[in-house]
Amino acid sequence: MMGIVLLLIALIGPMVLLSTFLYFRFPDESVGRMDRYIPPLTSALAIWAFCTGWLWFYLFNLYVSLPVLLLAIGMQGYAKSKDLNPKLRRINAILICAACGIGLLGYFYFDV
């Protein structure tokens, strides 16, 4: 159990680097400064859910992956309603679908 927690802590650094990279790689100057952070943050959250979606044993997924996935889905909806950065929205939609697929695969594999 401790190894899983350390793995999740180790994933935080790459998620921050990813969101910073996406923020500068796909700039969107047509929206406010705070709204520019939404799509890269959604990408980081979707990748977090993708990387932790297989953790269905002990229902650890309910505490680590699913809340983050729901937050990513909500932020994706917000980004779509505000029409923020279409490139990242498309990437985020693929990441969210992949995270849902990994979560379902983990659910059926561990047969909770």
MODELLER restraints for C-alpha pairs under 7 A, 6 or more apart:
rsr = mdl.restraints
at = mdl.atoms
rsr.add(forms.Gaussian(group=physical.xy_distance, feature=features.Distance(at['CA:15:A'], at['CA:44:A']), mean=5.13, stdev=0.5))
rsr.add(forms.Gaussian(group=physical.xy_distance, feature=features.Distance(at['CA:18:A'], at['CA:44:A']), mean=6.52, stdev=0.5))
rsr.add(forms.Gaussian(group=physical.xy_distance, feature=features.Distance(at['CA:19:A'], at['CA:40:A']), mean=4.65, stdev=0.5))
rsr.add(forms.Gaussian(group=physical.xy_distance, feature=features.Distance(at['CA:19:A'], at['CA:41:A']), mean=5.72, stdev=0.5))
rsr.add(forms.Gaussian(group=physical.xy_distance, feature=features.Distance(at['CA:19:A'], at['CA:43:A']), mean=6.84, stdev=0.5))
rsr.add(forms.Gaussian(group=physical.xy_distance, feature=features.Distance(at['CA:19:A'], at['CA:44:A']), mean=5.75, stdev=0.5))
rsr.add(forms.Gaussian(group=physical.xy_distance, feature=features.Distance(at['CA:22:A'], at['CA:40:A']), mean=5.57, stdev=0.5))
rsr.add(forms.Gaussian(group=physical.xy_distance, feature=features.Distance(at['CA:23:A'], at['CA:37:A']), mean=6.82, stdev=0.5))
rsr.add(forms.Gaussian(group=physical.xy_distance, feature=features.Distance(at['CA:23:A'], at['CA:40:A']), mean=5.69, stdev=0.5))
rsr.add(forms.Gaussian(group=physical.xy_distance, feature=features.Distance(at['CA:28:A'], at['CA:36:A']), mean=6.37, stdev=0.5))
rsr.add(forms.Gaussian(group=physical.xy_distance, feature=features.Distance(at['CA:28:A'], at['CA:85:A']), mean=6.13, stdev=0.5))
rsr.add(forms.Gaussian(group=physical.xy_distance, feature=features.Distance(at['CA:38:A'], at['CA:75:A']), mean=6.81, stdev=0.5))
rsr.add(forms.Gaussian(group=physical.xy_distance, feature=features.Distance(at['CA:38:A'], at['CA:79:A']), mean=6.79, stdev=0.5))
rsr.add(forms.Gaussian(group=physical.xy_distance, feature=features.Distance(at['CA:39:A'], at['CA:79:A']), mean=6.67, stdev=0.5))
rsr.add(forms.Gaussian(group=physical.xy_distance, feature=features.Distance(at['CA:39:A'], at['CA:88:A']), mean=6.00, stdev=0.5))
rsr.add(forms.Gaussian(group=physical.xy_distance, feature=features.Distance(at['CA:39:A'], at['CA:89:A']), mean=6.56, stdev=0.5))
rsr.add(forms.Gaussian(group=physical.xy_distance, feature=features.Distance(at['CA:42:A'], at['CA:72:A']), mean=5.13, stdev=0.5))
rsr.add(forms.Gaussian(group=physical.xy_distance, feature=features.Distance(at['CA:42:A'], at['CA:75:A']), mean=6.17, stdev=0.5))
rsr.add(forms.Gaussian(group=physical.xy_distance, feature=features.Distance(at['CA:42:A'], at['CA:76:A']), mean=6.57, stdev=0.5))
rsr.add(forms.Gaussian(group=physical.xy_distance, feature=features.Distance(at['CA:42:A'], at['CA:92:A']), mean=6.72, stdev=0.5))
rsr.add(forms.Gaussian(group=physical.xy_distance, feature=features.Distance(at['CA:43:A'], at['CA:92:A']), mean=5.41, stdev=0.5))
rsr.add(forms.Gaussian(group=physical.xy_distance, feature=features.Distance(at['CA:45:A'], at['CA:68:A']), mean=6.05, stdev=0.5))
rsr.add(forms.Gaussian(group=physical.xy_distance, feature=features.Distance(at['CA:45:A'], at['CA:69:A']), mean=6.80, stdev=0.5))
rsr.add(forms.Gaussian(group=physical.xy_distance, feature=features.Distance(at['CA:45:A'], at['CA:72:A']), mean=5.65, stdev=0.5))
rsr.add(forms.Gaussian(group=physical.xy_distance, feature=features.Distance(at['CA:46:A'], at['CA:69:A']), mean=6.09, stdev=0.5))
rsr.add(forms.Gaussian(group=physical.xy_distance, feature=features.Distance(at['CA:46:A'], at['CA:72:A']), mean=5.80, stdev=0.5))
rsr.add(forms.Gaussian(group=physical.xy_distance, feature=features.Distance(at['CA:46:A'], at['CA:92:A']), mean=6.94, stdev=0.5))
rsr.add(forms.Gaussian(group=physical.xy_distance, feature=features.Distance(at['CA:46:A'], at['CA:95:A']), mean=5.75, stdev=0.5))
rsr.add(forms.Gaussian(group=physical.xy_distance, feature=features.Distance(at['CA:46:A'], at['CA:96:A']), mean=5.41, stdev=0.5))
rsr.add(forms.Gaussian(group=physical.xy_distance, feature=features.Distance(at['CA:46:A'], at['CA:99:A']), mean=6.68, stdev=0.5))
rsr.add(forms.Gaussian(group=physical.xy_distance, feature=features.Distance(at['CA:47:A'], at['CA:95:A']), mean=6.56, stdev=0.5))
rsr.add(forms.Gaussian(group=physical.xy_distance, feature=features.Distance(at['CA:49:A'], at['CA:65:A']), mean=4.79, stdev=0.5))
rsr.add(forms.Gaussian(group=physical.xy_distance, feature=features.Distance(at['CA:49:A'], at['CA:66:A']), mean=6.91, stdev=0.5))
rsr.add(forms.Gaussian(group=physical.xy_distance, feature=features.Distance(at['CA:49:A'], at['CA:68:A']), mean=6.07, stdev=0.5))
rsr.add(forms.Gaussian(group=physical.xy_distance, feature=features.Distance(at['CA:49:A'], at['CA:69:A']), mean=5.41, stdev=0.5))
rsr.add(forms.Gaussian(group=physical.xy_distance, feature=features.Distance(at['CA:49:A'], at['CA:99:A']), mean=5.72, stdev=0.5))
rsr.add(forms.Gaussian(group=physical.xy_distance, feature=features.Distance(at['CA:50:A'], at['CA:98:A']), mean=6.62, stdev=0.5))
rsr.add(forms.Gaussian(group=physical.xy_distance, feature=features.Distance(at['CA:50:A'], at['CA:99:A']), mean=4.05, stdev=0.5))
rsr.add(forms.Gaussian(group=physical.xy_distance, feature=features.Distance(at['CA:50:A'], at['CA:102:A']), mean=6.55, stdev=0.5))
rsr.add(forms.Gaussian(group=physical.xy_distance, feature=features.Distance(at['CA:52:A'], at['CA:65:A']), mean=5.62, stdev=0.5))
rsr.add(forms.Gaussian(group=physical.xy_distance, feature=features.Distance(at['CA:53:A'], at['CA:61:A']), mean=6.40, stdev=0.5))
rsr.add(forms.Gaussian(group=physical.xy_distance, feature=features.Distance(at['CA:53:A'], at['CA:65:A']), mean=5.69, stdev=0.5))
rsr.add(forms.Gaussian(group=physical.xy_distance, feature=features.Distance(at['CA:53:A'], at['CA:99:A']), mean=6.34, stdev=0.5))
rsr.add(forms.Gaussian(group=physical.xy_distance, feature=features.Distance(at['CA:53:A'], at['CA:102:A']), mean=5.56, stdev=0.5))
rsr.add(forms.Gaussian(group=physical.xy_distance, feature=features.Distance(at['CA:53:A'], at['CA:103:A']), mean=4.50, stdev=0.5))
rsr.add(forms.Gaussian(group=physical.xy_distance, feature=features.Distance(at['CA:53:A'], at['CA:106:A']), mean=6.77, stdev=0.5))
rsr.add(forms.Gaussian(group=physical.xy_distance, feature=features.Distance(at['CA:54:A'], at['CA:102:A']), mean=6.19, stdev=0.5))
rsr.add(forms.Gaussian(group=physical.xy_distance, feature=features.Distance(at['CA:54:A'], at['CA:103:A']), mean=5.81, stdev=0.5))
rsr.add(forms.Gaussian(group=physical.xy_distance, feature=features.Distance(at['CA:54:A'], at['CA:106:A']), mean=4.57, stdev=0.5))
rsr.add(forms.Gaussian(group=physical.xy_distance, feature=features.Distance(at['CA:55:A'], at['CA:61:A']), mean=5.12, stdev=0.5))
rsr.add(forms.Gaussian(group=physical.xy_distance, feature=features.Distance(at['CA:55:A'], at['CA:106:A']), mean=6.93, stdev=0.5))
rsr.add(forms.Gaussian(group=physical.xy_distance, feature=features.Distance(at['CA:56:A'], at['CA:106:A']), mean=5.92, stdev=0.5))
rsr.add(forms.Gaussian(group=physical.xy_distance, feature=features.Distance(at['CA:56:A'], at['CA:107:A']), mean=5.94, stdev=0.5))
rsr.add(forms.Gaussian(group=physical.xy_distance, feature=features.Distance(at['CA:56:A'], at['CA:110:A']), mean=6.41, stdev=0.5))
rsr.add(forms.Gaussian(group=physical.xy_distance, feature=features.Distance(at['CA:57:A'], at['CA:110:A']), mean=6.38, stdev=0.5))
rsr.add(forms.Gaussian(group=physical.xy_distance, feature=features.Distance(at['CA:76:A'], at['CA:89:A']), mean=6.94, stdev=0.5))
